[in-house]
Amino acid sequence: MTDEPEVPEAAAEPIEVAETHLLFRLTPAFADLAQPHRQIALVPARSEDEARQLARAADPFGRDWTDAAQFSCAMLETPERHVIGDVVFQSVAAAATVKPRRTPAP
């Protein structure tokens, strides 16, 4: 707009973030069917230990993702790059219980 003053741009170094192709999936080791849901954590990191630490620090419920007895870990190598430290928690529904259908009484 012509009525706004010119603001000079300040030169700045570009911000670099650490990226990786490794994605760690942390899941509960035991499926507790009494819980209405369970969560998994998807964590880009350089190592499993780093992924567990990042998930623990980011978890709003305070779960201890560093406990290997409670949470198992699987590593995936993806073609796309991910920013290290971006933790995604995903809720997974518990398995549905199927009740047998009743046949009508004669």
Backbone as CSV, one residue per row, in Angstrom:
resi,resn,N_x,N_y,N_z,CA_x,CA_y,CA_z,C_x,C_y,C_z
1,MET,0.840,-1.172,0.000,0.000,0.000,0.000,0.888,1.239,0.000
2,THR,0.428,2.257,-0.604,1.252,3.457,-0.768,1.312,4.305,0.487
3,ASP,0.329,4.215,1.383,0.346,5.061,2.572,1.136,4.445,3.723
4,GLU,1.647,3.223,3.583,2.450,2.598,4.628,3.922,2.884,4.388
5,PRO,4.676,3.146,5.467,6.100,3.432,5.296,6.875,2.184,4.887
6,GLU,7.975,2.384,4.195,8.849,1.286,3.796,9.588,0.766,5.034
7,VAL,9.564,-0.532,5.224,10.282,-1.149,6.339,11.427,-1.939,5.734
8,PRO,12.653,-1.568,6.089,13.789,-2.302,5.505,13.881,-3.714,6.083
9,GLU,14.283,-4.644,5.240,14.460,-6.016,5.691,15.826,-6.170,6.329
10,ALA,15.860,-6.843,7.454,17.126,-7.088,8.145,17.680,-8.421,7.664
11,ALA,18.951,-8.433,7.378,19.598,-9.673,6.949,19.719,-10.612,8.147
12,ALA,19.379,-11.855,7.947,19.460,-12.840,9.021,19.888,-14.176,8.436
13,GLU,20.564,-14.944,9.262,20.976,-16.279,8.862,19.750,-17.183,8.826
14,PRO,19.679,-18.092,7.872,18.548,-19.024,7.866,18.604,-19.951,9.078
15,ILE,17.447,-20.327,9.547,17.356,-21.218,10.710,17.469,-22.657,10.209
16,GLU,18.365,-23.400,10.820,18.543,-24.802,10.453,17.944,-25.679,11.548
17,VAL,17.242,-26.705,11.134,16.687,-27.665,12.080,17.241,-29.042,11.746
18,ALA,17.395,-29.840,12.777,17.902,-31.196,12.575,16.795,-32.067,11.985
19,GLU,17.135,-32.808,10.924,16.169,-33.672,10.254,16.729,-35.088,10.147
20,THR,15.831,-36.025,9.958,16.230,-37.421,9.836,15.224,-38.173,8.971
21,HIS,15.641,-39.304,8.470,14.746,-40.210,7.747,14.234,-41.308,8.667
22,LEU,14.724,-41.341,9.902,14.333,-42.384,10.855,13.108,-41.953,11.649
23,LEU,12.149,-42.840,11.748,10.930,-42.593,12.498,10.736,-43.767,13.451
24,PHE,10.599,-43.466,14.727,10.432,-44.505,15.740,8.974,-44.550,16.179
25,ARG,8.429,-45.756,16.235,7.036,-45.969,16.633,7.047,-46.675,17.981
26,LEU,6.606,-45.975,19.014,6.544,-46.538,20.361,5.100,-46.953,20.635
27,THR,4.916,-48.218,21.000,3.580,-48.753,21.260,3.547,-49.447,22.611
28,PRO,2.382,-49.484,23.261,2.283,-50.219,24.524,2.641,-51.689,24.309
29,ALA,3.439,-52.232,25.203,3.889,-53.618,25.058,2.754,-54.606,25.297
30,PHE,1.838,-54.254,26.186,0.718,-55.133,26.495,-0.568,-54.395,26.179
31,ALA,-1.439,-55.017,25.434,-2.725,-54.410,25.109,-3.658,-54.585,26.300
32,ASP,-3.942,-53.494,26.975,-4.856,-53.533,28.117,-6.260,-53.267,27.585
33,LEU,-7.058,-54.318,27.461,-8.388,-54.172,26.884,-9.354,-53.448,27.814
34,ALA,-8.970,-53.219,29.066,-9.833,-52.478,29.981,-9.802,-50.983,29.671
35,GLN,-8.762,-50.517,28.992,-8.672,-49.101,28.656,-9.541,-48.804,27.443
36,PRO,-10.219,-47.648,27.441,-11.051,-47.320,26.281,-10.214,-46.999,25.046
37,HIS,-8.978,-46.614,25.231,-8.089,-46.328,24.104,-6.651,-46.508,24.568
38,ARG,-5.766,-46.536,23.634,-4.347,-46.551,23.958,-3.659,-45.643,22.961
39,GLN,-2.507,-45.157,23.318,-1.807,-44.238,22.436,-0.474,-44.804,22.015
40,ILE,-0.077,-44.429,20.799,1.257,-44.715,20.314,1.949,-43.377,20.095
41,ALA,3.262,-43.400,20.042,4.036,-42.183,19.784,4.871,-42.400,18.530
42,LEU,4.819,-41.450,17.616,5.660,-41.451,16.423,6.685,-40.340,16.610
43,VAL,7.966,-40.736,16.640,9.014,-39.790,17.002,10.170,-39.844,16.008
44,PRO,10.444,-38.754,15.292,11.664,-38.684,14.491,12.855,-38.442,15.429
45,ALA,13.875,-39.270,15.318,15.045,-39.129,16.192,16.233,-39.845,15.562
46,ARG,17.404,-39.642,16.158,18.629,-40.291,15.660,18.800,-41.696,16.217
47,SER,18.198,-41.946,17.400,18.336,-43.256,18.045,17.069,-43.570,18.843
48,GLU,16.947,-44.827,19.240,15.796,-45.233,20.041,15.772,-44.518,21.382
49,ASP,16.938,-44.397,22.013,17.000,-43.721,23.312,16.546,-42.267,23.196
50,GLU,16.988,-41.591,22.141,16.582,-40.197,21.935,15.076,-40.115,21.688
51,ALA,14.525,-41.044,20.924,13.085,-41.062,20.648,12.289,-41.245,21.936
52,ARG,12.751,-42.149,22.786,12.058,-42.383,24.058,12.113,-41.145,24.952
53,GLN,13.258,-40.479,24.991,13.394,-39.261,25.802,12.488,-38.146,25.282
54,LEU,12.431,-37.979,23.959,11.580,-36.938,23.369,10.107,-37.218,23.641
55,ALA,9.689,-38.484,23.528,8.296,-38.834,23.797,7.943,-38.596,25.263
56,ARG,8.851,-38.923,26.147,8.616,-38.716,27.579,8.470,-37.234,27.892
57,ALA,9.317,-36.402,27.303,9.269,-34.961,27.560,8.018,-34.317,26.968
58,ALA,7.500,-34.848,25.864,6.363,-34.229,25.187,5.009,-34.765,25.653
59,ASP,4.981,-35.866,26.387,3.708,-36.495,26.755,2.960,-35.654,27.791
60,PRO,1.749,-35.184,27.456,1.000,-34.364,28.417,0.464,-35.176,29.597
61,PHE,0.408,-36.507,29.484,-0.088,-37.344,30.566,1.034,-37.865,31.472
62,GLY,2.277,-37.555,31.142,3.401,-37.924,31.989,3.789,-39.383,31.955
63,ARG,3.472,-40.095,30.867,3.850,-41.500,30.771,5.360,-41.632,30.582
64,ASP,5.908,-42.730,31.102,7.342,-42.978,31.009,7.638,-43.826,29.773
65,TRP,7.823,-43.174,28.633,8.092,-43.861,27.374,9.493,-44.467,27.350
66,THR,10.338,-44.150,28.327,11.685,-44.706,28.369,11.692,-46.132,28.920
67,ASP,10.587,-46.564,29.503,10.490,-47.907,30.065,10.252,-48.918,28.940
68,ALA,11.284,-49.681,28.596,11.194,-50.654,27.502,10.251,-51.810,27.836
69,ALA,9.990,-52.050,29.115,9.064,-53.115,29.492,7.614,-52.705,29.219
70,GLN,7.322,-51.409,29.263,5.965,-50.921,29.028,5.701,-50.587,27.564
71,PHE,6.719,-50.070,26.865,6.534,-49.608,25.489,7.589,-50.227,24.578
72,SER,7.123,-50.915,23.542,8.054,-51.480,22.568,8.344,-50.435,21.501
73,CYS,9.421,-50.649,20.760,9.856,-49.662,19.777,10.162,-50.350,18.446
74,ALA,9.707,-49.720,17.376,10.018,-50.186,16.025,10.558,-48.999,15.245
75,MET,11.625,-49.230,14.476,12.229,-48.158,13.692,11.831,-48.310,12.228
76,LEU,11.440,-47.206,11.614,11.096,-47.165,10.201,12.006,-46.164,9.509
77,GLU,12.478,-46.500,8.331,13.242,-45.534,7.544,12.345,-45.097,6.391
78,THR,12.041,-43.810,6.336,11.110,-43.281,5.353,11.852,-42.471,4.297
79,PRO,11.291,-42.334,3.095,11.954,-41.520,2.072,11.880,-40.022,2.375
80,GLU,10.849,-39.592,3.102,10.752,-38.175,3.433,11.515,-37.859,4.715
81,ARG,11.904,-36.595,4.857,12.643,-36.163,6.043,11.668,-35.640,7.091
82,HIS,12.021,-35.855,8.358,11.200,-35.421,9.487,12.059,-34.576,10.410
83,VAL,11.453,-33.577,11.035,12.161,-32.719,11.980,12.310,-33.461,13.302
84,ILE,13.530,-33.556,13.777,13.799,-34.238,15.043,13.153,-33.448,16.169
85,GLY,12.390,-34.136,16.992,11.732,-33.502,18.126,10.237,-33.295,17.927
86,ASP,9.729,-33.457,16.703,8.287,-33.375,16.462,7.658,-34.703,16.865
87,VAL,7.020,-34.734,18.022,6.426,-35.966,18.534,4.932,-35.950,18.225
88,VAL,4.440,-37.031,17.659,3.015,-37.159,17.347,2.455,-38.313,18.159
89,PHE,1.407,-38.025,18.930,0.711,-39.070,19.680,-0.566,-39.402,18.922
90,GLN,-0.810,-40.687,18.756,-1.976,-41.136,18.010,-2.763,-42.102,18.881
91,SER,-4.062,-41.856,19.006,-4.920,-42.759,19.772,-5.361,-43.903,18.881
92,VAL,-5.269,-45.098,19.415,-5.675,-46.292,18.691,-6.818,-46.920,19.474
93,ALA,-7.917,-47.147,18.814,-9.076,-47.727,19.488,-8.786,-49.157,19.909
94,ALA,-9.378,-49.538,21.008,-9.249,-50.926,21.468,-10.032,-51.828,20.529
95,ALA,-9.673,-53.078,20.515,-10.353,-54.040,19.642,-11.822,-54.169,20.043
96,ALA,-12.678,-54.242,19.063,-14.108,-54.374,19.322,-14.420,-55.791,19.794
97,THR,-15.329,-55.883,20.733,-15.762,-57.201,21.190,-17.019,-57.574,20.416
98,VAL,-16.999,-58.722,19.817,-18.121,-59.184,18.994,-18.977,-60.121,19.839
99,LYS,-20.235,-59.753,19.934,-21.181,-60.590,20.688,-21.947,-61.453,19.697
100,PRO,-22.151,-62.724,20.015,-22.903,-63.573,19.084,-24.357,-63.130,19.009
101,ARG,-24.923,-63.259,17.823,-26.322,-62.894,17.644,-27.218,-63.994,18.198
102,ARG,-28.295,-63.560,18.770,-29.251,-64.517,19.294,-30.254,-64.862,18.196
103,THR,-30.582,-66.110,18.157,-31.618,-66.510,17.202,-32.971,-66.393,17.902
104,PRO,-33.976,-65.937,17.176,-35.285,-65.771,17.832,-35.843,-67.130,18.292
105,ALA,-36.473,-67.100,19.435,-37.066,-68.326,19.996,-38.298,-68.690,19.190
106,PRO,-38.506,-69.991,18.931,-39.690,-70.395,18.155,-40.976,-70.234,18.905
